[in-house]
Amino acid sequence: MSVAIITGASSGIGASLARELGRRKWKVGVIARRADLLDAIVAEVRAAGGEASAATADVTDRAALDGAVLALEAVLGPCDLMVANAGSGQPVPMHKLPVDSILATMRLNFDGALFSAASVLPGMLERKRGHVAVVSSVAANRGLPGNGGYSASKAAVSTLWETMRVDLQGHGVRCTTIHPGFVATPLTSKNRFKMPFLLTADQAACIVADGLERGAKDITFPWQMRWVTTLMRWLPIWAWDRMAPKR
Ligand SMILES: NC(=O)c1ccc[n+]([C@@H]2O[C@H](COP(=O)([O-])OP(=O)(O)OC[C@H]3O[C@@H](n4cnc5c(N)ncnc54)[C@H](OP(=O)(O)O)[C@@H]3O)[C@@H](O)[C@H]2O)c1
């Protein structure tokens, strides 16, 4: 049985992915800050016949995260798959100068993902085997109006993972970047606009688990969003400025 560690697994996509990988006979380690929710996920995985363990940590605290990963590996065994999923963001338009909010988002979405990879890479490099995935977003493709911190942080992790994927070729470590479209979770429950092609967290988890198990380098979903992001990426600046939703 292979071991997967998922950060941000107390709710939303991370919690659903923990349950899905548990069903697929992975041993699952879950990390987040809310211990009660993590314990409930562990109980669900075990009730379904799987193996799971929880450790609390704030992913922006590198020492705490390293400690949580070590604790999980002591129980479950060496990590084969790390999914750096913890993340969030508050939409604030730039005219409000949201410097602190942007820095906090970068710290969670970028530093947290980097620390997650760093916590397992030494062991994976030594074993010449492993898989490190990050949950970015389709928001990485363009600076979304009113969401500068979120878009910038997701563009940063996608770019970092692109470098890692090539740098780690030949070292036995695979890298996957996950770009979800809209998924119904506590994060998106605050959105007051109609979210196109919205998936449930369980649907998202199934797509992500399929992609991870077949070793996909990029998992952009749902399929309609692959077209939308290609269009977003190639739209000329003048057209983007005219079409982008104003906040
Ligand atoms: N939902 C979407 O439509 C969507 C689309 C694209 C990308 N994403 C990305 O998917 C990932 C999961 O988001 P979600 O939608 O499932 O939202 P969510 O339900 O709010 O889950 C976020 C998870 O991150 C954890 N977390 C937040 N801050 C943390 C910290 N400092 N340290 C440790 N864990 C922390 C939360 O747990 P605790 O509060 O217990 O710590 C929670 O488990 C995020 O990276 C998000 O950017 C989501």
The ligand as a MOL file (V3000), in Angstrom:
LIG
                    3D

  0  0  0     0  0            999 V3000
M  V30 BEGIN CTAB
M  V30 COUNTS 48 52 0 0 0
M  V30 BEGIN ATOM
M  V30 1 N -12.8470 25.3490 -4.6370 0
M  V30 2 C -12.4140 25.7790 -5.8050 0
M  V30 3 O -13.2070 26.1560 -6.6810 0
M  V30 4 C -10.9520 25.8050 -6.1010 0
M  V30 5 C -10.5540 26.1150 -7.4090 0
M  V30 6 C -9.2160 26.1450 -7.7120 0
M  V30 7 C -8.2820 25.8620 -6.7440 0
M  V30 8 N -8.6920 25.5750 -5.4760 0 CHG=1
M  V30 9 C -7.6610 25.2830 -4.4760 0
M  V30 10 O -7.9550 24.0490 -3.8740 0
M  V30 11 C -7.3480 24.0070 -2.5900 0
M  V30 12 C -8.3720 23.5290 -1.5670 0
M  V30 13 O -9.3770 24.5130 -1.4670 0
M  V30 14 P -10.9090 24.1750 -1.1720 0
M  V30 15 O -11.7020 24.8210 -2.2310 0
M  V30 16 O -11.0770 22.7400 -0.8840 0 CHG=-1
M  V30 17 O -11.1420 25.0770 0.1240 0
M  V30 18 P -11.4280 24.7400 1.6560 0
M  V30 19 O -12.5410 23.7800 1.8020 0
M  V30 20 O -11.5300 26.0680 2.3210 0
M  V30 21 O -10.1080 23.9790 2.1210 0
M  V30 22 C -8.9250 24.6360 2.4320 0
M  V30 23 C -8.1040 23.7150 3.2840 0
M  V30 24 O -6.8470 24.3530 3.5470 0
M  V30 25 C -6.5910 24.2800 4.9330 0
M  V30 26 N -5.7810 25.3970 5.3750 0
M  V30 27 C -6.0360 26.7210 5.2220 0
M  V30 28 N -5.0620 27.4480 5.7790 0
M  V30 29 C -4.1700 26.5630 6.2900 0
M  V30 30 C -2.9510 26.6800 6.9960 0
M  V30 31 N -2.4210 27.8890 7.2730 0
M  V30 32 N -2.3020 25.5580 7.3660 0
M  V30 33 C -2.8230 24.3350 7.1030 0
M  V30 34 N -3.9550 24.1450 6.4170 0
M  V30 35 C -4.6240 25.2530 6.0300 0
M  V30 36 C -7.9610 24.2790 5.5950 0
M  V30 37 O -7.9110 23.6120 6.8550 0
M  V30 38 P -7.8000 24.3010 8.3010 0
M  V30 39 O -8.6120 25.5480 8.2640 0
M  V30 40 O -8.3440 23.2330 9.1950 0
M  V30 41 O -6.3540 24.5330 8.5280 0
M  V30 42 C -8.7560 23.4220 4.6200 0
M  V30 43 O -8.5830 22.0580 4.9230 0
M  V30 44 C -6.8130 25.4100 -2.3220 0
M  V30 45 O -5.4260 25.4490 -2.6150 0
M  V30 46 C -7.5670 26.2650 -3.3200 0
M  V30 47 O -6.8670 27.4340 -3.6750 0
M  V30 48 C -10.0040 25.5360 -5.1280 0
M  V30 END ATOM
M  V30 BEGIN BOND
M  V30 1 1 1 2
M  V30 2 2 2 3
M  V30 3 1 2 4
M  V30 4 1 4 5
M  V30 5 2 4 48
M  V30 6 2 5 6
M  V30 7 1 6 7
M  V30 8 2 7 8
M  V30 9 1 8 9
M  V30 10 1 8 48
M  V30 11 1 9 10
M  V30 12 1 9 46
M  V30 13 1 10 11
M  V30 14 1 11 12
M  V30 15 1 11 44
M  V30 16 1 12 13
M  V30 17 1 13 14
M  V30 18 2 14 15
M  V30 19 1 14 16
M  V30 20 1 14 17
M  V30 21 1 17 18
M  V30 22 2 18 19
M  V30 23 1 18 20
M  V30 24 1 18 21
M  V30 25 1 21 22
M  V30 26 1 22 23
M  V30 27 1 23 24
M  V30 28 1 23 42
M  V30 29 1 24 25
M  V30 30 1 25 26
M  V30 31 1 25 36
M  V30 32 1 26 27
M  V30 33 1 26 35
M  V30 34 2 27 28
M  V30 35 1 28 29
M  V30 36 1 29 30
M  V30 37 2 29 35
M  V30 38 1 30 31
M  V30 39 2 30 32
M  V30 40 1 32 33
M  V30 41 2 33 34
M  V30 42 1 34 35
M  V30 43 1 36 37
M  V30 44 1 36 42
M  V30 45 1 37 38
M  V30 46 2 38 39
M  V30 47 1 38 40
M  V30 48 1 38 41
M  V30 49 1 42 43
M  V30 50 1 44 45
M  V30 51 1 44 46
M  V30 52 1 46 47
M  V30 END BOND
M  V30 END CTAB
M  END
